[in-house]
Amino acid sequence: MSYYVFNPDYTYHDYLKDKHFIATAQDGSNGIMFEAAQSVLDLIADPASLKQNRVFILEQLSRHDLEGSPLFARLQYFPDNTDESFPDMTAGFHWAWADKLMRLGHMNEGLGVLTLNTDSPEQTLAFNHFDKARNAFIHKDYRLALAEADIAINGDQTSAGFRSEWRFYMLVGILRLGFYNSDLELVDLELAEQAFVNAALFARADFPVNCAIAYLAAAWSAYCSGRKAKAIGYAEKALEVNPQLMETHFLLARFRIDDEVREKAMGHLADAINRNSFYALKAAADSAFLPFQADLEFALNKLRHEMFEKFKARIYNDMNILSTQTVPADLKTIIEKFSQEKSLLEVSNAEREWDDFKVRAVFVSKELERMHIEHESLIRVVEPYNEKVVVKPATWLRKEETKLITKQRVVERKKKSRYEIKQFRDAFMFFTGKVLIEYNMVLMEGGNFKMGDTLALGRIDEKPIQTVQLRPY
């Protein structure tokens, strides 16, 4: 968004230096400032969907420099940079933050992993210099990072270097391309382009994903220095290596948008948006698409309608195989929520919500029968009894004197219990009605009981006596 558009009077170096694309939040975090035509924005997202994607509307304004003074919205976008793994180029990637390419998984591999299969001490030493370069990059000492990366490639008086390791060239390319808050004196787009091409060549055999990203970075370097034909060539190579890299489709769309035949450009843009609707917002905010707002609006409206119709057909197809047992109470609400045509981002959200619903395991419980049970058991109880004892024994002169004393004894009694048991068949079932887990259950009523030696006849580990409360289960 707010990408650089080549202009010989306003270089990429100037673009990075001026930082007009920067938006600073109250907490000091940096985001991207951009503008989009309101008519196009309405096709892409409602305010709620924008907010979900960390995009916030600041104000509306009229562009008097354009015919008819169309209404534009000024927005801020704050990329989610909390994920340090950064596994791929996502739709929110911005080339002014090209330093994020250093987060790619294979660029972050530890030194022990990198040197595990080296063939010589020279290669091991080269990786040591690369590791120093990465550390310098982390600490924003970009000149030292570039110097160490150059030694890793070309060597110095103590080492021969390692000229066929793609990571070394990738780091050089990032430093030469430049990024927000980089050392602008290091920026050289031709050197960046060549470094990225070398990285792509050496990564192609074993690291195709990194190869495609390197070609794409070379394409951006070539475009920003005015070599659009080369840029398109590099981007097509990236697409050949990894067709799933959607940023390639987006860049090819903006490279070709000013061609006489724009069908290819719009086709690439549609491919990117079909994979991630956020690319529609990137196109709306990109100055390269500004002269072609009518074409963009037509393409987005057509794409929105196609995506919604395809999504609606999915719902109907899925409903045909839906088991009535598994329908949760809120299904009607879910269907009604997406029964009207929505913006592109809303349709994407709807598809994700529907997919989540389909794989949700629904709990189904059915009462099978009620059983009335009588149970007779022996219980031990303490009961009092009277025992006659002699107080004074009999003598020749008097009779025996006795009295009754109350004592306690433990006896066994029969006890009859009557209770009701409800038997259920419970299951976890999928959207299609397929049973995941099924089992019969019996309801046990809750209550209180004393746990321990209540009769003082048990072992020592049965004390102290505790009161236990159980809920029904």
C-alpha positions in Angstrom: 0.0 0.0 0.0 1.3 3.5 -0.9 3.9 1.7 -2.9 6.6 3.7 -4.8 5.7 4.5 -8.4 8.8 5.0 -10.5 9.5 8.6 -11.3 13.0 9.8 -12.6 12.4 13.0 -10.7 11.5 11.3 -7.4 13.7 8.3 -6.8 13.1 5.3 -4.5 15.9 6.8 -2.3 13.7 10.0 -1.9 10.7 7.9 -1.2 12.4 6.1 1.7 13.9 9.3 3.0 10.7 11.3 3.0 8.6 8.6 4.7 5.3 10.0 3.6 3.9 6.5 3.9 4.5 6.3 7.7 1.7 6.7 10.2 2.6 6.8 13.9 0.1 5.6 16.5 -0.3 7.1 20.0 1.7 4.2 21.5 4.6 5.0 19.1 4.2 2.1 16.8 4.7 2.7 13.1 2.1 1.9 10.5 1.3 2.8 6.9 -0.7 5.9 5.8 -2.7 5.7 2.6 -5.7 6.9 0.7 -8.4 5.0 -1.2 -11.4 6.1 -3.3 -14.5 5.7 -1.2 -16.4 4.0 -4.0 -13.7 1.4 -4.3 -13.4 1.0 -0.6 -17.1 0.3 -0.2 -16.7 -2.8 -2.5 -13.8 -4.0 -0.4 -14.7 -3.7 3.2 -17.1 -2.2 5.8 -15.5 -0.4 8.8 -15.8 -3.5 11.0 -13.9 -5.6 8.5 -11.3 -3.0 8.2 -10.8 -2.8 12.0 -10.4 -6.6 12.1 -7.5 -6.2 9.7 -6.0 -3.4 11.8 -7.0 -0.7 9.2 -8.6 2.5 10.6 -10.4 5.3 8.8 -9.0 8.7 9.8 -11.0 11.1 7.7 -12.8 11.6 4.3 -11.7 14.2 1.8 -12.2 15.3 -1.8 -9.4 15.0 -4.3 -9.6 18.2 -6.2 -6.6 17.2 -8.3 -8.8 14.5 -9.9 -11.7 14.9 -12.3 -15.0 15.3 -10.5 -13.3 15.7 -7.1 -14.1 12.1 -6.0 -14.4 11.3 -2.3 -11.4 9.6 -0.8 -10.8 8.0 2.6 -7.6 8.5 4.5 -6.6 5.4 6.4 -3.9 3.9 8.7 -2.8 0.4 8.6 -0.7 -1.2 11.3 0.9 -4.5 10.2 1.0 -7.3 12.7 4.7 -7.6 13.4 4.3 -9.6 16.6 4.9 -12.9 14.9 8.7 -13.2 14.8 8.6 -16.4 12.7 7.3 -14.5 9.7 7.0 -17.7 7.6 6.1 -16.1 4.3 5.2 -12.9 2.4 1.7 -12.2 3.6 -0.8 -9.9 2.0 0.1 -7.2 4.5 3.8 -7.1 3.5 5.1 -3.7 2.4 8.3 -3.3 0.5 9.4 -0.3 2.6 9.7 -2.8 5.4 12.0 -5.1 3.3 14.0 -5.8 6.5 11.2 -8.2 7.4 12.7 -10.6 4.8 15.4 -11.3 7.4 12.7 -13.1 9.4 12.2 -15.8 6.8 12.8 -19.2 8.4 15.9 -20.3 6.4 17.5 -16.9 7.0 17.1 -17.4 10.7 18.6 -20.9 11.0 21.2 -21.2 13.8 24.9 -21.3 13.1 25.1 -24.9 14.2 22.5 -25.9 11.6 24.2 -23.9 8.8 27.6 -25.4 9.4 26.4 -28.9 9.9 27.0 -30.0 6.3 29.8 -27.6 5.2 32.5 -29.1 3.0 35.5 -27.2 4.2 36.9 -24.9 7.0 36.6 -22.0 4.6 32.8 -22.5 4.2 32.5 -22.8 8.0 34.4 -19.5 8.4 32.1 -17.9 5.8 29.0 -18.9 7.8 30.7 -17.4 10.9 31.0 -14.1 9.1 27.4 -14.4 8.0 26.3 -14.9 11.6 28.2 -11.8 12.6 26.4 -9.9 9.8 23.1 -11.1 11.1 23.9 -9.9 14.6 25.0 -6.6 13.3 21.8 -6.3 11.3 19.7 -7.0 14.5 21.6 -4.2 16.3 21.0 -1.8 13.3 24.8 -1.6 12.5 24.0 -2.0 8.8 27.5 -1.0 7.5 29.1 -3.7 9.6 26.4 -6.2 8.5 27.3 -5.4 4.8 31.0 -5.7 5.4 30.7 -9.1 7.1 28.3 -10.3 4.4 30.8 -9.2 1.8 33.6 -11.2 3.6 31.3 -14.2 3.8 31.0 -14.1 0.0 34.4 -12.9 -1.3 36.6 -13.7 1.7 39.5 -11.6 3.0 43.1 -12.1 3.8 42.3 -15.0 6.2 39.5 -16.8 4.2 38.5 -17.6 0.7 34.8 -16.9 1.1 31.8 -18.9 0.0 30.4 -17.6 -3.3 27.5 -20.0 -3.7 25.5 -19.5 -0.5 22.2 -17.8 -1.3 21.7 -16.4 2.2 24.7 -14.2 1.9 23.4 -12.5 -1.2 19.9 -12.1 0.2 21.3 -10.1 3.1 23.3 -7.9 0.8 20.3 -7.4 -1.4 18.1 -6.3 1.6 20.7 -3.8 2.7 21.2 -2.4 -0.8 17.4 -2.2 -1.5 16.9 -0.2 1.7 13.9 -0.1 4.0 12.3 2.1 6.6 15.0 3.5 8.9 17.8 1.8 7.0 21.2 3.4 6.2 20.2 5.2 3.0 23.8 5.7 2.0 24.0 1.9 1.4 21.0 2.0 -1.0 22.0 1.0 -4.6 19.1 -0.6 -6.6 21.4 -2.1 -9.3 23.6 -3.8 -6.7 20.4 -4.9 -4.8 19.0 -6.4 -8.1 22.2 -8.4 -8.8 22.4 -9.7 -5.2 18.8 -10.9 -5.3 19.4 -12.6 -8.7 22.4 -14.4 -7.3 20.4 -15.4 -4.2 17.7 -16.8 -6.4 20.1 -18.8 -8.6 21.8 -20.5 -5.6 18.6 -21.1 -3.7 16.6 -22.6 -6.6 17.7 -26.2 -6.2 17.1 -26.7 -2.5 15.1 -23.7 -1.4 12.4 -22.9 -4.0 10.3 -20.7 -1.7 13.3 -18.5 -0.9 14.3 -18.6 -4.6 10.9 -17.1 -5.6 11.1 -14.4 -2.9 14.6 -13.5 -4.1 13.4 -13.2 -7.7 10.5 -11.0 -6.5 12.8 -8.8 -4.6 15.0 -8.5 -7.7 11.8 -7.5 -9.6 11.0 -4.8 -7.1 14.6 -3.5 -7.3 14.5 -3.4 -11.1 11.1 -1.6 -11.2 12.2 1.1 -8.6 15.2 1.9 -10.8 13.0 2.2 -14.0 13.7 -1.2 -15.6 10.1 -2.4 -15.8 10.7 -5.0 -18.5 13.3 -6.7 -16.4 11.0 -6.4 -13.4 8.3 -8.3 -15.2 10.8 -10.9 -16.3 12.0 -11.5 -12.7 8.4 -11.7 -11.4 7.5 -14.3 -14.0 10.5 -16.4 -12.9 9.3 -16.1 -9.3 5.8 -17.2 -10.5 7.4 -20.2 -12.3 9.2 -21.3 -9.2 6.4 -20.8 -6.7 2.9 -20.1 -8.2 1.5 -19.8 -4.6 3.4 -16.6 -3.8 0.5 -14.2 -4.1 2.7 -11.1 -3.8 4.1 -12.0 -7.2 0.6 -11.8 -8.8 0.0 -8.4 -7.1 3.3 -6.9 -8.4 2.7 -8.2 -11.9 -0.7 -6.5 -11.8 0.8 -3.2 -10.9 3.7 -3.6 -13.3 1.2 -4.2 -16.2 -1.7 -2.0 -15.2 -0.6 0.8 -17.6 -0.3 -1.5 -20.6 -2.7 -1.0 -23.5 -4.2 -4.4 -22.8 -5.0 -4.6 -19.0 -6.6 -8.0 -19.0 -3.4 -9.7 -17.8 -2.9 -7.2 -15.0 -6.5 -7.6 -13.8 -6.2 -11.4 -14.1 -3.1 -11.3 -11.8 -4.9 -9.0 -9.3 -7.9 -11.4 -9.3 -5.6 -14.4 -8.5 -4.1 -12.5 -5.6 -7.5 -11.3 -4.2 -9.0 -14.8 -4.6 -6.3 -16.1 -2.3 -6.4 -13.2 0.1 -9.0 -10.3 -0.1 -6.6 -7.9 1.6 -4.9 -7.5 -1.8 -8.0 -5.6 -3.0 -7.2 -3.0 -0.3 -3.6 -2.9 -1.3 -4.6 -2.2 -4.9 -7.1 0.5 -3.9 -4.4 2.2 -1.8 -1.7 1.9 -4.5 -0.9 5.0 -6.5 0.0 2.9 -9.5 -3.7 2.0 -9.8 -5.0 5.5 -9.2 -5.3 6.5 -13.0 -7.3 3.3 -13.6 -10.0 3.6 -10.9 -12.8 2.8 -13.2 -11.1 -0.4 -14.4 -10.3 -1.3 -10.8 -13.8 -0.6 -9.6 -15.4 -2.7 -12.4 -13.0 -5.6 -11.7 -13.5 -5.6 -7.9 -17.3 -5.4 -8.3 -17.3 -8.4 -10.7 -14.9 -10.3 -8.4 -17.0 -9.6 -5.3 -20.2 -10.9 -7.0 -18.4 -14.0 -8.3 -16.9 -14.8 -4.8 -20.3 -14.3 -3.1 -22.1 -16.5 -5.6 -19.5 -19.2 -5.2 -19.7 -19.0 -1.5 -23.6 -19.1 -1.5 -23.4 -22.2 -3.7 -21.1 -23.8 -1.2 -23.6 -23.2 1.6 -26.4 -24.8 -0.4 -24.3 -27.8 -1.4 -23.2 -28.3 2.2 -26.8 -28.0 3.5 -27.9 -30.8 1.2 -25.6 -33.3 3.2 -26.3 -31.8 6.6 -27.7 -34.2 9.1 -30.6 -32.7 11.0 -29.3 -34.1 14.2 -26.2 -32.0 14.1 -27.7 -28.6 13.4 -26.9 -26.3 16.3 -29.4 -23.7 17.4 -27.5 -20.8 15.9 -27.3 -22.3 12.3 -30.3 -20.2 11.1 -28.5 -17.0 12.3 -25.3 -18.0 10.6 -27.1 -18.6 7.3 -29.1 -15.3 7.5 -25.9 -13.4 8.3 -24.4 -14.2 4.9 -27.6 -14.3 2.8 -27.0 -10.8 1.3 -24.1 -9.8 -0.9 -21.2 -8.5 1.2 -17.9 -6.7 0.6 -14.8 -8.7 -0.4 -13.4 -8.9 3.1 -16.8 -9.8 4.6 -17.2 -12.6 2.1 -13.7 -13.9 3.1 -14.6 -13.7 6.8 -17.9 -15.5 6.0 -16.0 -18.3 4.3 -13.7 -18.8 7.2 -16.6 -18.8 9.7 -18.5 -21.3 7.6 -15.4 -23.6 7.3 -15.0 -23.4 11.1 -18.6 -24.3 11.6 -18.4 -27.3 9.3 -15.5 -28.9 11.2 -17.1 -28.2 14.6 -17.9 -31.4 16.5 -21.5 -31.0 17.7 -22.6 -32.7 21.0 -25.8 -34.7 20.6 -27.6 -36.4 23.6 -30.7 -38.6 23.4 -32.5 -40.2 26.3 -33.0 -43.9 25.7 -35.0 -45.1 28.7 -35.7 -44.6 32.4 -35.2 -47.6 34.7 -36.6 -47.9 38.2 -34.4 -50.0 40.3 -34.8 -51.6 43.8 -31.6 -52.7 45.5 -31.2 -54.6 48.8 -28.0 -54.3 50.6 -26.5 -55.1 54.1 -25.4 -52.1 56.0 -23.6 -51.9 59.4 -25.3 -49.7 62.0 -24.7 -48.9 65.6 -27.6 -49.6 67.9 -28.1 -49.3 71.7 -29.1 -52.3 73.9 -29.6 -52.9 77.6 -27.5 -55.3 79.6 -28.2 -56.4 83.2 -25.3 -56.2 85.5 -24.9 -57.2 89.1 -24.4 -54.4 91.5 -24.2 -56.4 94.7 -23.9 -60.2 94.7 -26.4 -62.3 96.8 -25.4 -63.4 100.3 -27.1 -65.7 102.9 -28.8 -62.6 104.3 -29.9 -60.7 101.1 -30.8 -61.1 97.5 -28.7 -60.1 94.5 -29.0 -56.5 93.4 -28.9 -55.7 89.6 -29.5 -52.8 87.3 -29.8 -52.2 83.5 -26.9 -50.4 81.7 -27.3 -49.1 78.1 -24.5 -50.1 75.7 -23.9 -49.9 71.9 -23.1 -52.6 69.4 -22.5 -52.8 65.6 -25.1 -55.0 63.8 -25.9 -55.7 60.2 -29.3 -54.8 58.8 -30.9 -55.2 55.4 -31.8 -52.0 53.6 -33.9 -51.6 50.5 -33.1 -48.6 48.1 -35.3 -47.4 45.3 -34.0 -45.0 42.6 -34.4 -44.0 39.0 -31.7 -44.2 36.3 -31.9 -42.3 33.1 -29.9 -43.8 30.2 -28.7 -41.6 27.4 -26.9 -42.1 24.1 -24.4 -39.3 23.7 -22.2 -38.6 20.7 -19.9 -36.0 19.1 -20.9 -35.6 15.5 -19.6 -33.7 12.5 -21.5 -31.4 10.1 -22.1 -34.4 7.8 -23.7 -36.5 10.6 -20.7 -38.8 10.8 -20.2 -40.0 14.4 -16.9 -39.1 16.0 -17.5 -40.7 19.4 -20.6 -42.5 20.6 -21.3 -44.0 24.0 -24.2 -44.8 26.4 -24.3 -42.8 29.6 -26.1 -43.1 32.9 -27.0 -40.0 35.0 -25.7 -40.2 38.5 -27.4 -37.8 40.8 -25.3 -35.6 43.0 -25.2 -35.3 46.7 -23.1 -35.3 49.9 -21.5 -38.2 51.7 -19.0 -38.8 54.5 -15.7 -40.3 53.3 -13.5 -42.1 55.8 -13.8 -44.3 58.9 -17.2 -43.3 60.2 -17.5 -46.4 62.4 -14.0 -46.2 64.0 -13.3 -49.7 62.7 -11.0 -48.9 59.8 -7.4 -48.3 59.1 -5.5 -45.2 60.1 -5.3 -43.9 56.5 -9.2 -43.7 56.5 -9.0 -40.6 58.8 -9.8 -37.8 59.1 -13.5 -38.1 58.0 -14.3 -35.6 55.1 -17.5 -34.4 53.7 -17.6 -34.8 49.9 -20.1 -33.1 47.6 -20.7 -34.4 44.1 -22.6 -32.7 41.3 -24.8 -34.8 39.0 -22.7 -36.5 36.3 
